[in-house]
């Protein structure tokens, strides 16, 4: 073998990634090496305020002491058994998550997409075994603009060409209606409909908030028709929207919830389907599983996340700081729309200023990390440990970028 010198600095590491990686992402030109709280540091020692928080996976910031401590304790004991055996951490995690969310049963998985796939399988099995739907005929109603993951089944009901094109043939059994249109949803239900799967607020679409009363009306319609309501709270849940579950803000209780991202505390992938025992109970041994789902390390971290959220402090911080950030954003010239709930915002840019990508590159150059979506929208979701002063840093930097770009 020929000895080589490892590249140093941002450019060298980006080049190494380009040489051996797969270009399924287009990251900003920043190479991060350390993180603490709401801040990260790159390989050259520059610090950045993290205004994305891993799309809500880092709700508690980077390396939250309680979560890191829980992981370290478990690393010294047991990390994986597979579900062929019981482990002593999983029952506590399932209890803690059920109590936190007010549900009856918890099916542990790893990633958000796995949780959604699991909920789809459970809903179909429930439709056949409980509701009496004809074999192979089960249908699920979804919303336009949805994002529930990137597996082949999930992209089958996406209307985003970037997620969908060239990945067919697609899985049948889904009916798509406009997001926020309860009448269209009601009209789409048939005797073969087993579930409605929706995000209470659409994250990837640009933090799209539905009309007031929409989710409550969806709950009424599904209950009247004997159809399951599945709320995808992978991004919106666990404090981000200012409540443990975003659907709580609409006074809604779903039959099933998909949870992920923040459930792993920014340490490892943890997800779950939580909900009614009689629905999740349709699964029989051997019909569904995961080698890593419910592993002791994930369960220990998940329980620590539930303990942090049980106080309500993070939910309150999201409401308070989100209200303040919203005020600051709505005062900025150059934004054509500001949408948000809790500490979670999508802002649309005046096309004359630049694209979302251009704005995010300039924000990063000035020490704030955010991410664009759908061209002209920038998403902002700082960790819930961010301070009011750090919100000012974010807003002031954003204002300076908009001002300077508008001048050409």
BALOBA-1460 file (C-alpha; in Angstrom, 3 decimals):
// residues 408
<rec num="1" residu="x" x="0.000" y="0.000" z="0.000"/>
<rec num="2" residu="x" x="1.124" y="3.543" z="-0.733"/>
<rec num="3" residu="x" x="1.238" y="5.917" z="2.220"/>
<rec num="4" residu="x" x="-0.823" y="9.062" z="1.854"/>
<rec num="5" residu="x" x="-1.128" y="12.240" z="3.823"/>
<rec num="6" residu="x" x="-4.610" y="12.855" z="5.205"/>
<rec num="7" residu="x" x="-6.113" y="16.106" z="3.961"/>
<rec num="8" residu="x" x="-6.612" y="18.845" z="6.509"/>
<rec num="9" residu="x" x="-9.120" y="21.670" z="6.628"/>
<rec num="10" residu="x" x="-12.536" y="22.087" z="5.149"/>
<rec num="11" residu="x" x="-11.542" y="21.857" z="1.481"/>
<rec num="12" residu="x" x="-9.516" y="18.682" z="1.969"/>
<rec num="13" residu="x" x="-12.249" y="16.850" z="3.820"/>
<rec num="14" residu="x" x="-14.910" y="17.920" z="1.334"/>
<rec num="15" residu="x" x="-12.680" y="16.666" z="-1.463"/>
<rec num="16" residu="x" x="-12.205" y="13.319" z="0.276"/>
<rec num="17" residu="x" x="-15.984" y="13.000" z="0.684"/>
<rec num="18" residu="x" x="-16.504" y="13.800" z="-2.982"/>
<rec num="19" residu="x" x="-13.950" y="11.179" z="-3.972"/>
<rec num="20" residu="x" x="-15.557" y="8.259" z="-2.130"/>
<rec num="21" residu="x" x="-19.074" y="9.379" z="-1.230"/>
<rec num="22" residu="x" x="-22.402" y="9.204" z="-3.038"/>
<rec num="23" residu="x" x="-23.895" y="12.566" z="-3.975"/>
<rec num="24" residu="x" x="-27.350" y="11.969" z="-2.475"/>
<rec num="25" residu="x" x="-26.922" y="15.182" z="-0.456"/>
<rec num="26" residu="x" x="-25.729" y="18.660" z="-1.372"/>
<rec num="27" residu="x" x="-24.395" y="19.903" z="1.980"/>
<rec num="28" residu="x" x="-23.252" y="23.435" z="2.652"/>
<rec num="29" residu="x" x="-19.453" y="23.862" z="2.445"/>
<rec num="30" residu="x" x="-18.941" y="23.402" z="6.186"/>
<rec num="31" residu="x" x="-17.165" y="20.466" z="7.873"/>
<rec num="32" residu="x" x="-18.205" y="20.163" z="11.523"/>
<rec num="33" residu="x" x="-16.186" y="18.424" z="14.205"/>
<rec num="34" residu="x" x="-17.575" y="19.495" z="17.614"/>
<rec num="35" residu="x" x="-20.869" y="20.597" z="19.110"/>
<rec num="36" residu="x" x="-22.272" y="21.756" z="22.417"/>
<rec num="37" residu="x" x="-25.705" y="23.165" z="23.129"/>
<rec num="38" residu="x" x="-26.865" y="25.321" z="20.238"/>
<rec num="39" residu="x" x="-23.355" y="25.726" z="18.781"/>
<rec num="40" residu="x" x="-21.097" y="23.676" z="16.516"/>
<rec num="41" residu="x" x="-17.454" y="24.116" z="15.533"/>
<rec num="42" residu="x" x="-15.824" y="23.224" z="12.234"/>
<rec num="43" residu="x" x="-12.436" y="21.605" z="11.606"/>
<rec num="44" residu="x" x="-10.765" y="25.020" z="11.379"/>
<rec num="45" residu="x" x="-12.142" y="26.240" z="14.695"/>
<rec num="46" residu="x" x="-14.963" y="28.461" z="13.408"/>
<rec num="47" residu="x" x="-18.158" y="28.433" z="15.503"/>
<rec num="48" residu="x" x="-21.701" y="28.421" z="14.131"/>
<rec num="49" residu="x" x="-25.123" y="28.800" z="15.673"/>
<rec num="50" residu="x" x="-27.062" y="25.694" z="14.659"/>
<rec num="51" residu="x" x="-30.452" y="26.965" z="13.471"/>
<rec num="52" residu="x" x="-31.473" y="23.618" z="11.944"/>
<rec num="53" residu="x" x="-30.934" y="21.161" z="14.832"/>
<rec num="54" residu="x" x="-30.835" y="18.142" z="12.557"/>
<rec num="55" residu="x" x="-34.389" y="18.782" z="11.313"/>
<rec num="56" residu="x" x="-35.531" y="18.474" z="14.963"/>
<rec num="57" residu="x" x="-33.305" y="15.493" z="15.810"/>
<rec num="58" residu="x" x="-31.320" y="17.843" z="18.075"/>
<rec num="59" residu="x" x="-34.210" y="19.411" z="19.979"/>
<rec num="60" residu="x" x="-32.111" y="19.236" z="23.160"/>
<rec num="61" residu="x" x="-28.997" y="20.612" z="21.526"/>
<rec num="62" residu="x" x="-25.673" y="18.941" z="20.915"/>
<rec num="63" residu="x" x="-24.424" y="16.556" z="23.603"/>
<rec num="64" residu="x" x="-27.047" y="17.370" z="26.226"/>
<rec num="65" residu="x" x="-25.374" y="16.294" z="29.507"/>
<rec num="66" residu="x" x="-28.280" y="14.160" z="30.746"/>
<rec num="67" residu="x" x="-28.559" y="12.317" z="27.437"/>
<rec num="68" residu="x" x="-24.815" y="11.764" z="27.042"/>
<rec num="69" residu="x" x="-24.667" y="10.476" z="30.630"/>
<rec num="70" residu="x" x="-27.511" y="8.026" z="29.986"/>
<rec num="71" residu="x" x="-25.764" y="6.733" z="26.862"/>
<rec num="72" residu="x" x="-22.427" y="6.356" z="28.662"/>
<rec num="73" residu="x" x="-23.991" y="4.437" z="31.544"/>
<rec num="74" residu="x" x="-25.649" y="2.049" z="29.135"/>
<rec num="75" residu="x" x="-22.513" y="1.654" z="26.998"/>
<rec num="76" residu="x" x="-20.832" y="0.190" z="30.065"/>
<rec num="77" residu="x" x="-23.614" y="-2.379" z="30.536"/>
<rec num="78" residu="x" x="-25.307" y="-3.682" z="27.365"/>
<rec num="79" residu="x" x="-25.868" y="-2.207" z="23.907"/>
<rec num="80" residu="x" x="-27.668" y="-4.808" z="21.785"/>
<rec num="81" residu="x" x="-29.465" y="-8.104" z="22.312"/>
<rec num="82" residu="x" x="-31.803" y="-8.238" z="19.290"/>
<rec num="83" residu="x" x="-35.435" y="-8.910" z="20.068"/>
<rec num="84" residu="x" x="-34.784" y="-12.654" z="20.276"/>
<rec num="85" residu="x" x="-34.345" y="-11.968" z="23.991"/>
<rec num="86" residu="x" x="-35.765" y="-9.546" z="26.530"/>
<rec num="87" residu="x" x="-33.603" y="-6.687" z="27.787"/>
<rec num="88" residu="x" x="-34.010" y="-4.737" z="30.992"/>
<rec num="89" residu="x" x="-34.208" y="-1.278" z="29.395"/>
<rec num="90" residu="x" x="-36.986" y="-1.709" z="26.822"/>
<rec num="91" residu="x" x="-39.993" y="-2.079" z="29.176"/>
<rec num="92" residu="x" x="-39.083" y="1.166" z="30.956"/>
<rec num="93" residu="x" x="-38.711" y="3.015" z="27.654"/>
<rec num="94" residu="x" x="-42.067" y="1.786" z="26.385"/>
<rec num="95" residu="x" x="-43.711" y="2.798" z="29.661"/>
<rec num="96" residu="x" x="-42.032" y="6.216" z="29.688"/>
<rec num="97" residu="x" x="-42.991" y="7.027" z="26.102"/>
<rec num="98" residu="x" x="-46.558" y="5.818" z="26.567"/>
<rec num="99" residu="x" x="-46.954" y="7.952" z="29.690"/>
<rec num="100" residu="x" x="-45.411" y="10.996" z="28.014"/>
<rec num="101" residu="x" x="-47.682" y="10.760" z="24.967"/>
<rec num="102" residu="x" x="-50.811" y="9.493" z="26.707"/>
<rec num="103" residu="x" x="-50.876" y="6.329" z="24.630"/>
<rec num="104" residu="x" x="-51.289" y="2.645" z="25.485"/>
<rec num="105" residu="x" x="-48.644" y="0.785" z="23.503"/>
<rec num="106" residu="x" x="-45.282" y="1.445" z="21.869"/>
<rec num="107" residu="x" x="-43.662" y="-0.339" z="18.922"/>
<rec num="108" residu="x" x="-39.930" y="0.591" z="18.878"/>
<rec num="109" residu="x" x="-38.021" y="1.012" z="15.628"/>
<rec num="110" residu="x" x="-34.966" y="3.016" z="14.521"/>
<rec num="111" residu="x" x="-35.604" y="5.662" z="11.871"/>
<rec num="112" residu="x" x="-38.585" y="7.855" z="11.135"/>
<rec num="113" residu="x" x="-39.159" y="6.137" z="7.797"/>
<rec num="114" residu="x" x="-39.254" y="2.776" z="9.569"/>
<rec num="115" residu="x" x="-41.868" y="4.118" z="11.962"/>
<rec num="116" residu="x" x="-44.041" y="5.277" z="9.053"/>
<rec num="117" residu="x" x="-43.635" y="1.955" z="7.232"/>
<rec num="118" residu="x" x="-44.554" y="0.169" z="10.469"/>
<rec num="119" residu="x" x="-47.678" y="2.305" z="10.926"/>
<rec num="120" residu="x" x="-48.743" y="1.553" z="7.351"/>
<rec num="121" residu="x" x="-48.361" y="-2.195" z="7.925"/>
<rec num="122" residu="x" x="-50.251" y="-2.027" z="11.214"/>
<rec num="123" residu="x" x="-53.082" y="0.009" z="9.671"/>
<rec num="124" residu="x" x="-53.463" y="-2.463" z="6.815"/>
<rec num="125" residu="x" x="-53.452" y="-5.469" z="9.139"/>
<rec num="126" residu="x" x="-56.006" y="-3.750" z="11.380"/>
<rec num="127" residu="x" x="-58.174" y="-3.059" z="8.339"/>
<rec num="128" residu="x" x="-58.213" y="-6.696" z="7.305"/>
<rec num="129" residu="x" x="-58.378" y="-8.333" z="10.735"/>
<rec num="130" residu="x" x="-60.622" y="-5.915" z="12.607"/>
<rec num="131" residu="x" x="-62.519" y="-3.765" z="10.126"/>
<rec num="132" residu="x" x="-63.120" y="-6.544" z="7.604"/>
<rec num="133" residu="x" x="-61.706" y="-4.863" z="4.507"/>
<rec num="134" residu="x" x="-61.449" y="-7.145" z="1.466"/>
<rec num="135" residu="x" x="-58.051" y="-8.898" z="1.199"/>
<rec num="136" residu="x" x="-55.548" y="-6.763" z="-0.709"/>
<rec num="137" residu="x" x="-57.921" y="-3.800" z="-1.005"/>
<rec num="138" residu="x" x="-56.852" y="-1.576" z="1.925"/>
<rec num="139" residu="x" x="-56.290" y="2.097" z="1.106"/>
<rec num="140" residu="x" x="-54.729" y="4.962" z="3.049"/>
<rec num="141" residu="x" x="-55.484" y="8.640" z="2.434"/>
<rec num="142" residu="x" x="-52.500" y="11.026" z="2.528"/>
<rec num="143" residu="x" x="-51.985" y="14.752" z="1.931"/>
<rec num="144" residu="x" x="-50.408" y="16.567" z="-0.972"/>
<rec num="145" residu="x" x="-47.015" y="18.055" z="-0.159"/>
<rec num="146" residu="x" x="-46.364" y="15.287" z="2.355"/>
<rec num="147" residu="x" x="-42.975" y="14.063" z="3.484"/>
<rec num="148" residu="x" x="-42.858" y="10.810" z="5.436"/>
<rec num="149" residu="x" x="-39.465" y="9.449" z="4.405"/>
<rec num="150" residu="x" x="-37.709" y="8.144" z="1.311"/>
<rec num="151" residu="x" x="-38.427" y="4.403" z="1.186"/>
<rec num="152" residu="x" x="-40.001" y="3.073" z="-2.002"/>
<rec num="153" residu="x" x="-43.428" y="2.688" z="-0.411"/>
<rec num="154" residu="x" x="-43.376" y="6.176" z="1.083"/>
<rec num="155" residu="x" x="-42.260" y="7.924" z="-2.108"/>
<rec num="156" residu="x" x="-45.056" y="6.092" z="-3.888"/>
<rec num="157" residu="x" x="-47.515" y="8.605" z="-2.414"/>
<rec num="158" residu="x" x="-45.252" y="11.655" z="-2.564"/>
<rec num="159" residu="x" x="-45.935" y="14.403" z="-5.099"/>
<rec num="160" residu="x" x="-42.373" y="15.745" z="-4.909"/>
<rec num="161" residu="x" x="-40.643" y="14.851" z="-8.198"/>
<rec num="162" residu="x" x="-37.213" y="14.972" z="-6.565"/>
<rec num="163" residu="x" x="-38.225" y="12.253" z="-4.106"/>
<rec num="164" residu="x" x="-40.292" y="10.248" z="-6.597"/>
<rec num="165" residu="x" x="-38.988" y="10.403" z="-10.164"/>
<rec num="166" residu="x" x="-37.135" y="7.302" z="-11.463"/>
<rec num="167" residu="x" x="-37.879" y="5.219" z="-8.345"/>
<rec num="168" residu="x" x="-40.967" y="3.356" z="-9.582"/>
<rec num="169" residu="x" x="-42.813" y="1.080" z="-9.969"/>
<rec num="170" residu="x" x="-44.741" y="2.391" z="-7.017"/>
<rec num="171" residu="x" x="-46.676" y="0.753" z="-4.217"/>
<rec num="172" residu="x" x="-50.456" y="0.970" z="-4.702"/>
<rec num="173" residu="x" x="-53.078" y="1.630" z="-2.046"/>
<rec num="174" residu="x" x="-52.816" y="5.388" z="-1.414"/>
<rec num="175" residu="x" x="-55.121" y="8.297" z="-2.212"/>
<rec num="176" residu="x" x="-53.729" y="11.847" z="-2.082"/>
<rec num="177" residu="x" x="-55.849" y="14.907" z="-1.291"/>
<rec num="178" residu="x" x="-54.872" y="18.577" z="-0.805"/>
<rec num="179" residu="x" x="-53.340" y="19.350" z="2.571"/>
<rec num="180" residu="x" x="-55.716" y="21.366" z="4.742"/>
<rec num="181" residu="x" x="-58.853" y="20.452" z="2.740"/>
<rec num="182" residu="x" x="-61.127" y="18.464" z="5.058"/>
<rec num="183" residu="x" x="-63.953" y="18.228" z="2.506"/>
<rec num="184" residu="x" x="-61.653" y="16.644" z="-0.087"/>
<rec num="185" residu="x" x="-60.397" y="14.213" z="2.531"/>
<rec num="186" residu="x" x="-63.925" y="13.198" z="3.513"/>
<rec num="187" residu="x" x="-64.830" y="12.649" z="-0.158"/>
<rec num="188" residu="x" x="-61.793" y="10.381" z="-0.650"/>
<rec num="189" residu="x" x="-62.820" y="7.905" z="2.055"/>
<rec num="190" residu="x" x="-64.298" y="4.625" z="0.854"/>
<rec num="191" residu="x" x="-65.291" y="1.331" z="2.440"/>
<rec num="192" residu="x" x="-61.724" y="0.166" z="1.787"/>
<rec num="193" residu="x" x="-60.041" y="3.117" z="3.536"/>
<rec num="194" residu="x" x="-58.275" y="1.936" z="6.680"/>
<rec num="195" residu="x" x="-56.391" y="5.079" z="7.711"/>
<rec num="196" residu="x" x="-55.578" y="8.727" z="7.108"/>
<rec num="197" residu="x" x="-51.865" y="9.560" z="7.438"/>
<rec num="198" residu="x" x="-50.983" y="13.236" z="7.858"/>
<rec num="199" residu="x" x="-48.430" y="15.596" z="9.362"/>
<rec num="200" residu="x" x="-50.106" y="18.114" z="11.720"/>
<rec num="201" residu="x" x="-47.705" y="20.671" z="10.208"/>
<rec num="202" residu="x" x="-45.751" y="19.831" z="7.067"/>
<rec num="203" residu="x" x="-42.032" y="20.242" z="7.699"/>
<rec num="204" residu="x" x="-40.187" y="19.387" z="4.483"/>
<rec num="205" residu="x" x="-42.778" y="21.307" z="2.480"/>
<rec num="206" residu="x" x="-41.668" y="24.496" z="4.250"/>
<rec num="207" residu="x" x="-43.370" y="24.400" z="7.676"/>
<rec num="208" residu="x" x="-46.841" y="24.578" z="6.172"/>
<rec num="209" residu="x" x="-49.462" y="25.227" z="8.870"/>
<rec num="210" residu="x" x="-52.994" y="24.031" z="7.977"/>
<rec num="211" residu="x" x="-56.119" y="26.175" z="8.404"/>
<rec num="212" residu="x" x="-57.458" y="26.448" z="11.966"/>
<rec num="213" residu="x" x="-59.707" y="23.540" z="12.852"/>
<rec num="214" residu="x" x="-58.551" y="21.317" z="9.987"/>
<rec num="215" residu="x" x="-56.958" y="18.567" z="12.079"/>
<rec num="216" residu="x" x="-59.894" y="18.513" z="14.491"/>
<rec num="217" residu="x" x="-62.257" y="18.111" z="11.530"/>
<rec num="218" residu="x" x="-60.086" y="15.286" z="10.162"/>
<rec num="219" residu="x" x="-60.340" y="13.596" z="13.552"/>
<rec num="220" residu="x" x="-64.124" y="13.956" z="13.543"/>
<rec num="221" residu="x" x="-64.424" y="12.583" z="10.009"/>
<rec num="222" residu="x" x="-62.170" y="9.584" z="10.641"/>
<rec num="223" residu="x" x="-63.913" y="8.746" z="13.909"/>
<rec num="224" residu="x" x="-67.339" y="8.923" z="12.256"/>
<rec num="225" residu="x" x="-66.205" y="6.643" z="9.430"/>
<rec num="226" residu="x" x="-64.332" y="4.151" z="11.619"/>
<rec num="227" residu="x" x="-60.989" y="4.990" z="10.006"/>
<rec num="228" residu="x" x="-57.669" y="5.287" z="11.834"/>
<rec num="229" residu="x" x="-55.970" y="8.668" z="12.168"/>
<rec num="230" residu="x" x="-52.176" y="8.423" z="12.038"/>
<rec num="231" residu="x" x="-50.295" y="11.608" z="12.910"/>
<rec num="232" residu="x" x="-46.696" y="11.760" z="11.732"/>
<rec num="233" residu="x" x="-45.000" y="13.712" z="14.528"/>
<rec num="234" residu="x" x="-41.439" y="12.779" z="13.622"/>
<rec num="235" residu="x" x="-40.475" y="16.433" z="13.082"/>
<rec num="236" residu="x" x="-43.328" y="18.245" z="14.827"/>
<rec num="237" residu="x" x="-43.428" y="16.176" z="18.017"/>
<rec num="238" residu="x" x="-41.430" y="15.994" z="21.235"/>
<rec num="239" residu="x" x="-41.457" y="19.695" z="22.049"/>
<rec num="240" residu="x" x="-40.713" y="21.325" z="18.706"/>
<rec num="241" residu="x" x="-44.200" y="22.821" z="18.223"/>
<rec num="242" residu="x" x="-44.527" y="23.994" z="21.831"/>
<rec num="243" residu="x" x="-46.300" y="20.852" z="23.016"/>
<rec num="244" residu="x" x="-45.293" y="17.242" z="23.539"/>
<rec num="245" residu="x" x="-47.307" y="16.426" z="20.406"/>
<rec num="246" residu="x" x="-48.166" y="19.056" z="17.813"/>
<rec num="247" residu="x" x="-51.640" y="17.547" z="17.431"/>
<rec num="248" residu="x" x="-52.361" y="18.539" z="21.038"/>
<rec num="249" residu="x" x="-52.482" y="22.160" z="19.873"/>
<rec num="250" residu="x" x="-55.605" y="21.216" z="17.891"/>
<rec num="251" residu="x" x="-57.124" y="19.248" z="20.768"/>
<rec num="252" residu="x" x="-56.700" y="16.035" z="18.771"/>
<rec num="253" residu="x" x="-55.867" y="12.522" z="19.897"/>
<rec num="254" residu="x" x="-54.760" y="10.277" z="17.050"/>
<rec num="255" residu="x" x="-55.047" y="6.500" z="16.973"/>
<rec num="256" residu="x" x="-51.372" y="6.126" z="16.095"/>
<rec num="257" residu="x" x="-48.378" y="8.481" z="16.227"/>
<rec num="258" residu="x" x="-45.074" y="8.058" z="14.443"/>
<rec num="259" residu="x" x="-42.177" y="9.494" z="16.446"/>
<rec num="260" residu="x" x="-38.457" y="9.744" z="15.781"/>
<rec num="261" residu="x" x="-35.662" y="12.295" z="15.352"/>
<rec num="262" residu="x" x="-35.609" y="13.960" z="18.819"/>
<rec num="263" residu="x" x="-36.466" y="10.619" z="20.424"/>
<rec num="264" residu="x" x="-32.814" y="9.638" z="19.963"/>
<rec num="265" residu="x" x="-31.581" y="12.798" z="21.677"/>
<rec num="266" residu="x" x="-29.215" y="13.593" z="18.808"/>
<rec num="267" residu="x" x="-27.137" y="10.564" z="19.805"/>
<rec num="268" residu="x" x="-28.485" y="7.623" z="17.809"/>
<rec num="269" residu="x" x="-31.526" y="6.798" z="15.676"/>
<rec num="270" residu="x" x="-34.591" y="5.920" z="17.748"/>
<rec num="271" residu="x" x="-38.173" y="5.852" z="16.516"/>
<rec num="272" residu="x" x="-41.490" y="4.362" z="17.523"/>
<rec num="273" residu="x" x="-45.143" y="3.973" z="16.684"/>
<rec num="274" residu="x" x="-47.228" y="4.811" z="19.743"/>
<rec num="275" residu="x" x="-50.983" y="4.523" z="20.068"/>
<rec num="276" residu="x" x="-53.941" y="2.337" z="20.830"/>
<rec num="277" residu="x" x="-53.182" y="-1.134" z="22.134"/>
<rec num="278" residu="x" x="-56.060" y="-2.708" z="20.206"/>
<rec num="279" residu="x" x="-54.609" y="-1.353" z="16.955"/>
<rec num="280" residu="x" x="-50.921" y="-2.123" z="17.531"/>
<rec num="281" residu="x" x="-51.985" y="-5.431" z="19.050"/>
<rec num="282" residu="x" x="-52.934" y="-6.822" z="15.632"/>
<rec num="283" residu="x" x="-49.277" y="-7.681" z="15.044"/>
<rec num="284" residu="x" x="-48.349" y="-11.295" z="15.741"/>
<rec num="285" residu="x" x="-44.877" y="-12.648" z="16.604"/>
<rec num="286" residu="x" x="-42.677" y="-12.834" z="13.537"/>
<rec num="287" residu="x" x="-44.763" y="-10.500" z="11.363"/>
<rec num="288" residu="x" x="-42.721" y="-7.366" z="11.928"/>
<rec num="289" residu="x" x="-39.439" y="-6.500" z="13.573"/>
<rec num="290" residu="x" x="-36.020" y="-4.910" z="13.484"/>
<rec num="291" residu="x" x="-32.601" y="-6.138" z="14.599"/>
<rec num="292" residu="x" x="-31.822" y="-2.840" z="16.328"/>
<rec num="293" residu="x" x="-35.337" y="-1.659" z="17.183"/>
<rec num="294" residu="x" x="-35.740" y="-1.463" z="20.957"/>
<rec num="295" residu="x" x="-32.067" y="-2.144" z="21.675"/>
<rec num="296" residu="x" x="-30.917" y="-1.363" z="25.248"/>
<rec num="297" residu="x" x="-28.799" y="1.647" z="24.278"/>
<rec num="298" residu="x" x="-31.634" y="3.225" z="22.288"/>
<rec num="299" residu="x" x="-34.106" y="2.485" z="25.068"/>
<rec num="300" residu="x" x="-31.876" y="4.092" z="27.704"/>
<rec num="301" residu="x" x="-31.484" y="7.272" z="25.648"/>
<rec num="302" residu="x" x="-35.197" y="7.288" z="24.781"/>
<rec num="303" residu="x" x="-36.135" y="7.098" z="28.459"/>
<rec num="304" residu="x" x="-33.800" y="9.999" z="29.224"/>
<rec num="305" residu="x" x="-35.498" y="12.035" z="26.468"/>
<rec num="306" residu="x" x="-38.897" y="11.279" z="27.996"/>
<rec num="307" residu="x" x="-37.612" y="12.396" z="31.394"/>
<rec num="308" residu="x" x="-36.468" y="15.736" z="29.977"/>
<rec num="309" residu="x" x="-39.816" y="16.336" z="28.312"/>
<rec num="310" residu="x" x="-41.875" y="15.241" z="31.305"/>
<rec num="311" residu="x" x="-41.200" y="18.556" z="33.078"/>
<rec num="312" residu="x" x="-42.766" y="20.598" z="30.268"/>
<rec num="313" residu="x" x="-39.826" y="23.027" z="30.339"/>
<rec num="314" residu="x" x="-38.762" y="22.373" z="26.743"/>
<rec num="315" residu="x" x="-42.291" y="22.724" z="25.433"/>
<rec num="316" residu="x" x="-42.616" y="26.052" z="27.263"/>
<rec num="317" residu="x" x="-39.266" y="27.219" z="25.869"/>
<rec num="318" residu="x" x="-40.429" y="26.426" z="22.341"/>
<rec num="319" residu="x" x="-43.569" y="28.501" z="22.839"/>
<rec num="320" residu="x" x="-41.772" y="31.449" z="24.422"/>
<rec num="321" residu="x" x="-38.725" y="31.584" z="22.171"/>
<rec num="322" residu="x" x="-40.771" y="30.714" z="19.119"/>
<rec num="323" residu="x" x="-43.023" y="33.671" z="19.766"/>
<rec num="324" residu="x" x="-39.988" y="35.930" z="20.040"/>
<rec num="325" residu="x" x="-38.310" y="34.553" z="16.907"/>
<rec num="326" residu="x" x="-41.563" y="34.958" z="14.995"/>
<rec num="327" residu="x" x="-41.721" y="38.629" z="15.973"/>
<rec num="328" residu="x" x="-38.152" y="39.189" z="14.824"/>
<rec num="329" residu="x" x="-38.674" y="37.379" z="11.509"/>
<rec num="330" residu="x" x="-41.913" y="39.165" z="10.652"/>
<rec num="331" residu="x" x="-40.113" y="42.495" z="11.035"/>
<rec num="332" residu="x" x="-37.489" y="41.618" z="8.404"/>
<rec num="333" residu="x" x="-37.777" y="43.118" z="4.919"/>
<rec num="334" residu="x" x="-37.200" y="40.722" z="2.061"/>
<rec num="335" residu="x" x="-39.432" y="37.910" z="3.324"/>
<rec num="336" residu="x" x="-42.716" y="37.311" z="1.518"/>
<rec num="337" residu="x" x="-44.104" y="34.875" z="4.119"/>
<rec num="338" residu="x" x="-43.278" y="33.723" z="7.647"/>
<rec num="339" residu="x" x="-44.972" y="30.511" z="8.822"/>
<rec num="340" residu="x" x="-44.374" y="28.829" z="12.117"/>
<rec num="341" residu="x" x="-45.493" y="26.967" z="15.189"/>
<rec num="342" residu="x" x="-43.455" y="26.753" z="18.374"/>
<rec num="343" residu="x" x="-39.758" y="27.147" z="17.599"/>
<rec num="344" residu="x" x="-40.151" y="26.031" z="13.991"/>
<rec num="345" residu="x" x="-40.377" y="28.359" z="11.000"/>
<rec num="346" residu="x" x="-40.442" y="28.357" z="7.236"/>
<rec num="347" residu="x" x="-39.732" y="31.718" z="5.603"/>
<rec num="348" residu="x" x="-40.200" y="32.508" z="1.922"/>
<rec num="349" residu="x" x="-37.704" y="34.813" z="0.250"/>
<rec num="350" residu="x" x="-38.361" y="37.625" z="-2.169"/>
<rec num="351" residu="x" x="-37.020" y="36.130" z="-5.434"/>
<rec num="352" residu="x" x="-35.180" y="39.363" z="-6.128"/>
<rec num="353" residu="x" x="-32.918" y="38.716" z="-3.126"/>
<rec num="354" residu="x" x="-31.783" y="35.234" z="-4.056"/>
<rec num="355" residu="x" x="-32.510" y="31.547" z="-3.685"/>
<rec num="356" residu="x" x="-32.791" y="29.701" z="-0.414"/>
<rec num="357" residu="x" x="-29.466" y="28.046" z="-1.119"/>
<rec num="358" residu="x" x="-27.723" y="31.371" z="-1.694"/>
<rec num="359" residu="x" x="-29.113" y="32.765" z="1.540"/>
<rec num="360" residu="x" x="-28.079" y="29.668" z="3.512"/>
<rec num="361" residu="x" x="-24.549" y="29.766" z="2.096"/>
<rec num="362" residu="x" x="-24.247" y="33.414" z="3.120"/>
<rec num="363" residu="x" x="-25.701" y="32.684" z="6.576"/>
<rec num="364" residu="x" x="-23.104" y="29.940" z="7.048"/>
<rec num="365" residu="x" x="-20.327" y="32.298" z="5.989"/>
<rec num="366" residu="x" x="-21.453" y="34.584" z="8.817"/>
<rec num="367" residu="x" x="-21.792" y="31.842" z="11.420"/>
<rec num="368" residu="x" x="-25.419" y="30.650" z="11.286"/>
<rec num="369" residu="x" x="-26.454" y="27.264" z="9.885"/>
<rec num="370" residu="x" x="-29.873" y="26.815" z="8.253"/>
<rec num="371" residu="x" x="-31.200" y="24.873" z="5.272"/>
<rec num="372" residu="x" x="-33.308" y="25.682" z="2.265"/>
<rec num="373" residu="x" x="-36.216" y="23.670" z="0.892"/>
<rec num="374" residu="x" x="-38.157" y="23.909" z="-2.369"/>
<rec num="375" residu="x" x="-35.959" y="26.665" z="-3.752"/>
<rec num="376" residu="x" x="-37.151" y="29.871" z="-2.133"/>
<rec num="377" residu="x" x="-37.861" y="28.739" z="1.443"/>
<rec num="378" residu="x" x="-35.481" y="28.662" z="4.414"/>
<rec num="379" residu="x" x="-36.293" y="26.446" z="7.388"/>
<rec num="380" residu="x" x="-35.348" y="27.504" z="10.894"/>
<rec num="381" residu="x" x="-35.553" y="25.111" z="13.842"/>
<rec num="382" residu="x" x="-32.934" y="25.966" z="16.483"/>
<rec num="383" residu="x" x="-32.433" y="23.593" z="19.421"/>
<rec num="384" residu="x" x="-34.903" y="24.158" z="22.236"/>
<rec num="385" residu="x" x="-31.945" y="25.017" z="24.515"/>
<rec num="386" residu="x" x="-31.252" y="28.171" z="22.502"/>
<rec num="387" residu="x" x="-31.341" y="31.421" z="24.467"/>
<rec num="388" residu="x" x="-33.070" y="34.707" z="23.714"/>
<rec num="389" residu="x" x="-29.658" y="36.268" z="23.042"/>
<rec num="390" residu="x" x="-28.853" y="33.517" z="20.536"/>
<rec num="391" residu="x" x="-32.207" y="34.111" z="18.844"/>
<rec num="392" residu="x" x="-31.057" y="37.718" z="18.427"/>
<rec num="393" residu="x" x="-27.834" y="36.477" z="16.823"/>
<rec num="394" residu="x" x="-29.892" y="34.421" z="14.379"/>
<rec num="395" residu="x" x="-32.319" y="37.223" z="13.536"/>
<rec num="396" residu="x" x="-29.644" y="39.924" z="13.290"/>
<rec num="397" residu="x" x="-27.496" y="37.759" z="11.000"/>
<rec num="398" residu="x" x="-30.486" y="36.911" z="8.833"/>
<rec num="399" residu="x" x="-31.347" y="40.613" z="8.579"/>
<rec num="400" residu="x" x="-27.794" y="41.482" z="7.526"/>
<rec num="401" residu="x" x="-27.766" y="38.755" z="4.849"/>
<rec num="402" residu="x" x="-31.096" y="39.900" z="3.417"/>
<rec num="403" residu="x" x="-29.961" y="43.511" z="3.412"/>
<rec num="404" residu="x" x="-26.639" y="42.826" z="1.724"/>
<rec num="405" residu="x" x="-28.061" y="40.478" z="-0.906"/>
<rec num="406" residu="x" x="-30.838" y="42.923" z="-1.756"/>
<rec num="407" residu="x" x="-28.159" y="45.503" z="-2.570"/>
<rec num="408" residu="x" x="-26.673" y="43.140" z="-5.104"/>
